[in-house]
């Protein structure tokens, strides 16, 4: 199916993946096998550089403050979500191809937001604009690494063009401010929409047992379905997940092109234009 599709291409950016938090084995198969197929075709077609977009979930959920690329990878177990396991195994696979072509691994900030983001930004803006109740775990003040879409695109370009990037791994995240929290992001989006957010907090001691039971049910009976509440969501809301892009800034010229304030404005402007345009 890929035979000859990469002929004459110097650099491949492999960003495609199933991002589902479902338990279905198809998630792992698509993400891992798809990456291997792309790597094999890249080698066959004599592609010079292969840039792979991974995820910071490869480090698991601990309290990370200004962590970097040397942070140990999670060791997938029986109860590790297929998406997380696939990203860990893909990174290991990439290392096996070093020497056959230039490889670069990119781990973007945990929260990617911006225009045309229909996975996170649009869902949050929909709920806010419809005055639906939204929540966060505990105080909603855990430190999250984040990246605006255009800044991530620039980081990917740096990874694909800078000579120093070959054979390396880089975290691409915004750094002004150094981190954000979910509560602040929700309030800023609400402010840009000129509304008052309806927010509430849920103690993790109550939320986690419920999320665990839901996970078990989905693991046993609904493996292809993505739960609305999960241990993944609770872990992401109760752990500091701040990683630094200092290495990318130092070695390949990455910088934050769009500020946090401007990123919020552009995202909300896009959302307003899209919702107004609908019949």
C-alpha positions in Angstrom: 0.0 0.0 0.0 2.9 2.4 0.7 5.1 1.0 -2.0 6.8 3.9 -3.8 4.8 6.6 -2.0 7.9 8.1 -0.4 10.1 8.2 -3.5 11.9 11.5 -3.9 11.0 12.7 -0.4 13.8 14.0 1.8 12.0 14.4 5.1 9.0 12.5 6.5 6.9 13.9 9.3 5.0 11.0 10.9 2.2 12.5 13.0 -0.6 10.1 12.3 -2.0 8.0 15.2 -5.2 6.9 16.9 -5.3 9.2 20.0 -8.0 7.2 21.6 -7.9 6.4 25.3 -9.9 3.3 24.6 -8.6 -0.2 25.6 -9.0 -1.7 22.1 -5.9 -3.5 20.7 -6.5 -1.8 17.4 -5.1 1.4 18.9 -1.7 -0.2 19.5 -1.8 -2.1 16.1 -2.5 1.1 14.1 0.0 3.3 15.9 2.9 0.8 16.2 2.5 -1.2 12.9 1.7 2.0 11.0 5.0 3.6 12.3 7.0 0.5 11.4 5.5 0.4 7.9 6.4 4.1 7.4 9.9 3.5 8.7 10.4 0.5 6.4 9.2 2.5 3.4 11.3 5.5 4.3 14.4 3.3 4.4 13.5 1.6 1.1 12.9 5.0 -0.5 16.2 6.4 0.8 14.4 9.2 2.8 17.0 11.3 4.6 15.2 12.2 7.8 12.2 10.7 9.7 10.5 13.0 12.3 8.2 11.1 14.6 5.7 12.8 16.9 5.5 10.9 20.2 3.8 12.1 23.4 4.8 13.0 26.9 2.6 10.1 28.2 5.7 7.9 27.6 6.9 9.1 31.0 3.8 8.1 32.8 2.1 10.2 35.5 4.4 11.5 38.2 4.8 15.0 39.5 7.1 16.5 36.9 8.5 20.0 37.4 10.8 21.3 34.6 11.5 17.8 33.5 13.5 17.1 30.4 14.2 14.5 27.7 16.3 12.4 30.1 13.3 11.5 32.2 12.9 7.6 32.2 10.3 6.1 30.0 7.3 4.2 31.4 7.5 0.4 31.3 4.2 -0.7 29.8 2.3 -3.3 31.8 -0.8 -5.4 31.4 -3.1 -2.5 32.4 -1.3 0.2 30.4 -3.6 1.9 27.9 -2.8 0.8 24.3 -2.1 4.4 23.2 0.5 5.0 25.9 2.1 1.6 25.3 2.2 2.3 21.6 4.1 5.5 22.0 6.7 3.9 24.3 7.2 1.0 21.9 7.3 3.3 18.9 10.1 5.3 20.5 12.0 2.1 21.1 11.4 1.1 17.4 12.7 4.5 16.2 16.0 3.8 18.0 16.4 0.6 16.0 16.3 2.5 12.8 19.0 5.0 13.8 21.8 4.5 11.3 19.5 3.5 8.5 18.2 7.1 8.3 18.2 10.2 10.4 15.5 10.0 13.1 14.1 12.6 15.4 11.6 12.1 18.2 9.3 15.0 19.2 7.3 15.0 22.4 4.9 17.9 22.4 3.5 19.7 25.5 0.7 17.8 27.2 -2.0 20.3 26.2 -2.0 21.1 22.5 -4.4 23.9 21.7 -5.3 26.2 18.9 -7.5 26.8 15.8 -8.8 23.6 14.2 -8.2 21.6 17.4 -11.5 19.7 17.5 -10.3 17.2 20.1 -9.7 19.5 23.1 -10.1 23.2 22.3 -13.4 22.9 20.5 -14.9 20.6 23.1 -14.0 22.9 25.9 -15.2 26.0 24.1 -18.5 24.3 23.2 -19.2 23.5 26.9 -18.2 26.9 28.0 -20.3 28.7 25.4 -23.3 26.5 26.2 -22.9 27.3 29.9 -22.5 23.7 30.7 -21.0 22.7 34.0 -17.3 21.9 33.7 -15.0 20.5 36.3 -11.4 19.9 37.4 -9.9 17.6 39.9 -9.0 19.0 43.3 -8.1 22.7 42.9 -7.3 22.5 39.2 -3.9 24.0 39.8 -1.6 21.2 38.7 1.2 22.5 36.5 0.7 21.5 32.8 3.2 21.8 30.0 1.3 23.2 27.0 2.0 24.2 23.4 0.1 26.4 20.9 -0.4 24.6 17.5 1.6 27.1 15.5 4.5 26.9 18.0 4.5 23.1 17.7 4.5 23.4 13.9 7.6 25.6 14.1 9.3 23.1 16.5 8.6 20.3 14.0 10.1 22.4 11.2 13.2 22.9 13.3 13.4 19.2 14.0 13.2 18.4 10.3 15.7 21.0 9.0 18.3 21.6 11.7 21.5 19.4 11.3 21.8 19.0 15.1 18.4 17.3 15.4 19.4 14.0 13.7 19.3 11.1 16.2 17.9 13.2 19.0 14.7 13.6 21.1 13.2 17.0 21.8 10.3 18.3 23.9 8.4 21.1 22.1 6.5 23.2 24.6 5.6 26.8 25.2 7.6 28.5 28.0 6.1 31.9 28.6 4.5 31.4 31.1 6.5 28.3 32.1 3.3 26.3 32.7 -0.4 26.7 32.9 -3.2 25.0 34.8 -6.5 23.7 33.6 -8.5 26.1 35.7 -6.6 29.1 34.3 -7.1 27.9 30.7 -10.8 27.5 31.3 -11.1 31.0 32.8 -9.1 32.5 30.0 -11.2 30.9 27.3 -14.4 32.0 29.1 -13.0 35.6 29.4 -12.3 35.6 25.6 -15.9 34.4 25.0 -17.1 37.2 27.4 -18.9 34.8 29.6 -18.6 33.5 33.2 -17.5 29.9 33.3 -19.5 27.4 35.3 -16.8 25.5 37.1 -16.7 23.0 39.9 -14.0 20.9 41.6 -14.2 17.2 42.4 -11.9 15.7 45.1 -9.6 13.1 43.6 -10.2 10.8 46.6 -13.8 10.5 45.3 -13.1 10.7 41.6 -10.4 8.1 41.3 -12.4 5.1 42.7 -15.2 5.9 40.3 -12.8 6.3 37.4 -11.1 3.0 38.2 -14.4 1.1 38.2 -15.3 2.7 34.9 -11.9 1.6 33.5 -12.5 -1.9 34.6 -15.9 -2.1 32.9 -14.5 -0.7 29.7 -11.4 -3.0 29.9 -13.6 -6.1 30.3 -16.6 -5.3 28.2 -16.3 -2.1 26.2 -12.7 -2.1 25.0 -13.5 -0.2 21.8 -15.3 2.6 23.6 -13.6 5.7 25.0 -14.9 6.5 28.6 -15.9 10.0 29.5 -14.2 9.5 32.9 -11.1 7.5 33.3 -8.0 7.1 35.5 -6.1 8.7 32.7 -8.1 11.9 33.0 -7.9 11.9 36.8 -4.1 11.3 36.7 -3.6 14.1 34.2 -5.6 16.4 36.5 -3.8 15.5 39.8 -0.1 15.3 38.7 2.2 18.2 37.8 3.2 17.5 34.1 5.5 20.3 33.3 8.4 19.6 30.9 11.0 22.0 29.6 11.8 22.7 25.9 15.2 24.2 26.9 17.1 21.5 24.9 15.1 22.3 21.7 15.7 26.1 22.2 19.4 25.5 22.8 20.2 23.0 20.0 17.8 23.5 17.1 16.6 27.1 17.4 13.1 26.5 18.7 11.3 29.5 20.2 7.8 30.3 21.2 6.4 32.4 18.3 2.9 33.0 19.7 2.3 34.1 23.2 -0.2 32.4 25.6 -2.5 35.4 25.4 -2.4 35.6 21.6 -2.9 31.9 21.4 -6.1 32.1 23.5 -7.4 35.0 21.3 -6.7 33.2 18.0 -8.3 30.0 19.2 -11.5 31.8 20.4 -11.6 33.9 17.2 -11.5 30.7 15.1 -14.2 29.1 17.2 -16.5 32.1 16.9 -16.0 32.2 13.2 -16.7 28.5 12.8 -19.8 28.5 15.0 -21.2 31.7 13.3 -20.7 30.2 9.8 -22.8 27.1 10.6 -26.4 27.3 9.2 
